[in-house]
Amino acid sequence: MKELGLGLFIIGLVSLALPFLGLKFMFLTWIEQWGPSTAWAIRGGATLLGLVLWLSFKNRD
């Protein structure tokens, strides 16, 4: 679960940074259909979920 959280966190961070460079993840273009504010909420939620998963399972073996 720690690895899933870290992967989701990294993908979320990259998906937050790419629109400022004029780029998009090909597999995340579907979230743009609901409008820009919803797309940013999904990106931020995925990043936050990944961070919570990573931090909650960080010390478990």
Summary of the structure (lengths in Angstrom):
residues: 61
radius of gyration: 12.6
end to end distance: 10.4
largest distance: 40.5
contacts: 154
relative contact order: 0.26
helix: 84%
strand: 0%
